[in-house]
Amino acid sequence: MSSKSIEEIFGIHAAKAVLKNPRRKIYSLICTQDFYDMHSHDLKNKKIGKIQILKRKEIDSLLGFNTHQGIYLKCNFLQNYKITEIKKNEEIILMLDSLNDSQNVGSILRTAYLFGVKTIIYNKDNSFKLSSFMIKSASGSYEKIKMIEVTNLNKTIAFLKKNGFWIIGLDSNSNDTVNSISSNIKKVIILGSEDKGIRMLIKKNCDFVVRIETVIKKDAIVDSLNVSNACAIILNQLTTKNERST
């Protein structure tokens, strides 16, 4: 079995979501007795190749780190979605332009799931890679969201425009705010990298470039929001706006 076809998962919330996902085939599982007892129902309902019950320190020694929370498993690779699998009824899609911090990406997945986002698109090069640590930080939401890797974001933007989506870039230097966006359009929200923001050519291909309104506007010692915080705010503003318009 190729290592590329295996995904390693650890962390309680991430593992619980895997156990409940019918698309997941679990090849092996290592856990503490506490985890096994607490989740025995889900474990018995899932066909698992091999189960080992060890003490936490034994798992620490075996894995070489201690952030596993008493659970580690190997299963089939989940994310193999294509851009053509985006559903016609999806109202908001996220696009990540060259993000590198897996903790930020995990936080974005959690936020996206809670606000009903079904798809996140990201670029293959100069970007984060799907990893066990990112999946753990996503706290189970990784199982619920299509992560679509593309080689060219601008070509993807053109495809999405043809399919009725309006492209919205988030830039703290824009003169326009989120409030300028209509509620009655399908939206792709582009979030730029932690240090450089959205690349210029991608920004030129946006239908709208907006900023999040903040209380302090001049001489701020912080010039922009963390990308995961910005994601939470803009999704909250857009979904609240949609609710008010219905």
FENLIN-V606895 format. One line per field, one symbol per residue. psi: psi as a letter, one per 20 degrees, with the letter a starting at -180 (. if undefined). A space follows every 50 residues. Layout:
psi->???
This chain:
psi->pqhijpppprpggggghghioiippphqpprrhgggghkhghhhipopgp pporqghhgghghjrjjikjppqprqpgokqrhijpqhjphpqqponkqi ohgggghgggggghjjpipppqqgqlrrqprhhggghilihhiippoopq hohhhgggghghkjqppoqppijqhqrhiipqhkqpqoppprrhhiapqg hhhhjqhqprrpprgphqkpipirqqhhghggghhggghhgghhi.
